[in-house]
């Protein structure tokens, strides 16, 4: 199989290296696993690195038309966890439903590595993200969970929120001008959502941190429930298709919108750096953002 696929092969023999195996001479012990990990790391370091195509500000809206979303949508609907950072967000940003957010580099020119974000500085801006839901996979997992509860007879609570989004927002301090403001997160399309630490349909995140003098990415967790589109939603389904482009299934597409304030003169700066999205399980379950407050 390794020859057919071109994969690297790591071999270890229990007769030659018995100290790496347990008492059954079949399963690796702790030292054996450590040895295999070291061999894998040695192979990995020898592999050539493909050159990264890093660009500074200016990719902007024109770059959206050149993104092939089909493969990303297909992978996500099969149950893969989506993890995007920086320029990779281009793959899920809706060009014709985004206004006021711009693809910019937060790092100064003297820094070699760009830090690309989607940033708004003027009030009334909206960033729309097209997130495909793995409805079939979620339904199968729900059935397996129900069966497990019935067989084991345990009093378990099944998760009613089938998907989870971790939205990476830039959090900064009062010395970073213009001041960062409040981001509002809500959903449209074939889903409903709520902030994990708030009961409302929206969640508000104040991205101005008064306690530190650093700028970091912090994740806000959003729980998402699929919503079936009815016949009366035919027009909405068409709009979702136009927003998310080729390969988008409107019945499985969650539109997550990030907005800033509409008030002139208020703190309006909001920046989105990254996201994770997928089935509501251990892969998308991580720490809460302490800055989230109820809408």
C-alpha positions in Angstrom: 0.0 0.0 0.0 2.9 2.4 0.8 4.5 1.7 -2.6 1.2 2.2 -4.4 0.4 5.5 -2.7 3.9 6.9 -2.3 3.5 7.0 1.5 6.5 6.8 3.8 6.8 3.6 5.9 8.1 3.3 9.4 9.0 -0.2 10.5 9.8 -1.7 14.0 10.2 -5.3 14.9 9.3 -6.7 18.3 12.1 -9.3 18.2 14.7 -6.6 17.4 13.3 -3.9 19.7 11.4 -5.7 22.5 11.7 -2.6 24.8 9.3 -0.8 22.5 6.5 -3.3 23.0 4.2 -4.4 25.8 4.0 -7.8 27.3 2.1 -9.3 24.3 4.9 -8.3 21.9 2.2 -6.9 19.7 1.1 -3.5 21.0 3.6 -0.6 21.4 4.2 0.6 24.9 4.7 4.3 25.9 8.3 4.2 24.8 7.3 2.6 21.5 4.8 5.3 20.7 7.4 8.0 21.5 9.9 6.3 19.2 7.3 6.2 16.3 6.5 9.8 16.9 10.2 10.7 16.6 10.5 8.8 13.4 7.5 10.5 11.9 8.8 13.9 12.9 12.2 13.1 11.3 10.4 12.2 8.0 8.2 15.3 8.2 11.3 17.6 8.6 12.8 16.1 5.5 9.8 16.9 3.3 10.1 19.9 1.0 7.9 22.9 1.8 5.7 24.3 -0.9 6.1 28.1 -1.1 3.3 30.0 0.6 1.6 32.7 -1.5 1.3 35.5 1.1 0.0 38.8 -0.1 -0.5 42.1 1.6 -3.7 44.2 1.6 -5.3 44.6 -1.8 -6.7 41.1 -2.6 -10.0 42.6 -1.7 -13.3 42.0 -3.4 -11.7 41.1 -6.8 -10.0 38.1 -5.2 -13.4 36.6 -4.2 -14.3 35.8 -7.8 -11.3 33.6 -8.2 -11.9 31.3 -5.2 -13.0 27.8 -6.0 -15.6 27.0 -3.2 -16.8 23.6 -4.6 -14.2 21.4 -2.9 -14.5 23.2 0.4 -18.3 22.9 0.3 -18.1 19.2 -0.6 -15.7 18.4 2.2 -17.7 20.3 4.8 -21.0 18.7 3.9 -19.3 15.3 4.3 -18.6 16.1 7.9 -15.1 17.6 7.9 -14.4 20.4 10.4 -13.7 23.7 8.6 -10.7 25.7 9.9 -9.8 28.9 8.1 -7.5 31.7 9.0 -6.4 34.9 7.2 -6.6 34.7 3.4 -8.4 31.3 3.7 -11.5 33.2 4.7 -11.9 34.3 1.1 -13.4 30.8 0.5 -16.5 31.5 2.6 -17.0 35.3 2.3 -20.0 36.2 0.2 -18.9 39.0 -2.2 -22.4 40.3 -2.9 -23.6 40.2 0.7 -20.6 41.9 2.3 -20.3 45.7 2.6 -18.0 47.8 4.6 -15.6 45.0 5.5 -12.2 45.0 3.7 -9.4 42.4 3.4 -6.5 44.1 5.0 -3.1 43.4 6.7 -3.0 44.3 10.4 0.8 44.0 10.6 3.0 47.0 9.8 5.1 46.8 6.6 8.3 46.1 8.4 6.9 42.7 9.5 7.6 40.1 6.9 4.6 37.9 7.7 1.2 39.5 7.0 -1.7 39.2 9.4 -4.7 39.2 7.1 -8.2 40.0 8.5 -11.6 41.2 7.3 -11.9 44.6 9.0 -14.6 47.3 9.2 -14.0 50.9 10.5 -17.1 52.7 9.4 -20.5 52.1 10.9 -23.1 50.0 9.1 -20.8 47.3 7.8 -21.8 43.6 7.2 -19.6 40.5 6.6 -21.5 37.5 5.4 -20.0 34.0 5.6 -21.3 31.0 3.8 -21.0 27.9 6.0 -22.2 24.5 4.6 -23.8 22.2 7.1 -23.2 18.4 7.0 -26.9 17.6 7.6 -26.7 13.9 6.7 -23.7 13.3 9.0 -25.5 15.2 11.9 -28.6 13.1 11.4 -26.7 9.9 11.5 -24.9 10.9 14.7 -28.1 11.9 16.3 -29.6 8.5 15.6 -26.5 6.7 17.0 -26.7 8.8 20.1 -30.4 8.0 20.6 -29.7 4.3 20.2 -26.8 4.5 22.7 -29.1 6.1 25.3 -31.8 3.4 24.7 -29.3 0.6 25.0 -27.4 1.8 28.0 -30.5 3.3 29.8 -28.6 6.4 30.8 -30.2 9.7 31.5 -28.3 11.6 28.9 -29.1 14.9 27.3 -28.7 14.9 23.5 -27.4 18.1 22.0 -30.1 20.0 20.2 -27.6 22.4 18.6 -26.1 20.3 15.9 -23.3 22.6 14.7 -20.9 24.9 16.4 -19.0 27.9 15.0 -15.9 29.4 16.6 -15.5 32.9 15.3 -12.0 34.4 15.7 -12.4 38.1 16.4 -9.5 40.5 17.0 -9.4 41.8 20.5 -7.4 44.9 21.2 -6.7 47.7 23.7 -7.3 51.4 24.1 -3.9 52.4 22.7 -4.7 50.8 19.3 -6.6 53.5 17.4 -9.2 53.7 16.0 -10.8 52.0 19.0 -12.2 48.5 18.5 -16.0 48.2 18.9 -18.9 45.8 19.3 -19.5 43.0 16.9 -23.0 41.6 16.5 -23.3 38.0 15.2 -26.5 36.5 13.8 -27.6 33.9 11.2 -29.7 33.7 8.1 -30.4 31.0 5.4 -31.2 27.5 6.4 -30.2 27.9 10.1 -30.9 29.6 13.4 -28.1 30.4 15.8 -27.4 31.7 19.3 -24.3 32.7 21.2 -23.3 29.9 23.6 -23.2 32.2 26.6 -26.3 34.2 25.7 -29.9 33.2 25.2 -30.8 35.7 22.5 -30.9 35.1 18.8 -27.9 37.5 18.4 -24.7 37.9 20.4 -22.8 41.0 21.0 -19.0 40.9 21.5 -17.1 44.0 22.7 -13.7 43.6 21.1 -12.1 46.4 23.1 -10.1 44.9 26.0 -9.4 47.3 28.8 -7.3 44.9 30.9 -4.4 44.2 28.6 -2.1 46.0 26.2 -1.9 43.2 23.6 -3.8 42.4 20.4 -5.0 38.8 20.1 -7.5 36.6 18.4 -10.3 35.4 20.7 -13.0 32.9 19.8 -16.7 33.4 20.3 -18.7 30.2 20.2 -22.0 30.2 18.3 -24.4 27.2 18.4 -26.3 26.5 15.2 -29.5 24.6 14.5 -30.6 23.7 10.9 -33.9 25.2 9.7 -35.8 23.6 6.9 -36.7 25.9 4.1 -40.4 25.8 3.2 -42.0 26.3 -0.2 -42.6 29.9 0.8 -38.8 30.3 1.2 -38.1 29.7 -2.5 -37.0 33.2 -3.0 -34.7 33.0 0.0 -33.2 29.8 -1.3 -32.4 31.6 -4.6 -30.8 34.5 -2.7 -28.6 32.1 -0.7 -27.5 30.4 -3.9 -26.5 33.7 -5.4 -24.7 34.7 -2.3 -22.6 31.6 -1.9 -21.9 30.8 -5.5 -21.3 27.6 -7.4 -21.7 24.3 -5.5 -23.8 25.8 -2.7 -26.9 23.9 -1.6 -29.3 26.5 -0.2 -31.0 23.9 1.9 -27.8 23.1 3.8 -26.2 26.6 3.9 -25.9 28.7 7.0 -25.2 32.4 6.5 -23.4 33.9 9.4 -23.4 37.7 9.5 -20.9 39.8 11.4 -21.9 43.5 11.8 -20.6 46.5 13.6 -22.5 49.5 15.1 -24.8 51.6 13.0 -24.3 54.7 15.2 -22.1 57.4 13.8 -19.3 58.4 16.1 -19.4 55.2 18.1 -16.6 52.7 18.2 -17.0 50.9 14.8 -13.8 48.9 14.3 -14.3 45.2 14.0 -12.0 42.6 12.6 -12.5 38.9 11.8 -9.3 36.8 11.7 -10.4 33.1 11.6 -13.1 30.6 12.2 -13.7 26.9 12.9 -17.0 25.3 12.0 -18.5 21.8 12.0 -20.4 19.2 13.9 -21.1 20.1 17.6 -18.6 17.6 19.1 -15.1 17.5 20.7 -13.5 19.0 17.6 -15.3 22.3 17.8 -15.5 22.4 21.6 -13.0 24.8 23.1 -12.8 27.7 25.6 -15.4 30.4 25.9 -14.6 34.0 25.0 -15.0 35.9 28.2 -15.9 39.1 26.4 -19.2 37.8 25.1 -22.2 39.4 26.7 -25.9 39.0 26.2 -27.5 40.8 23.3 
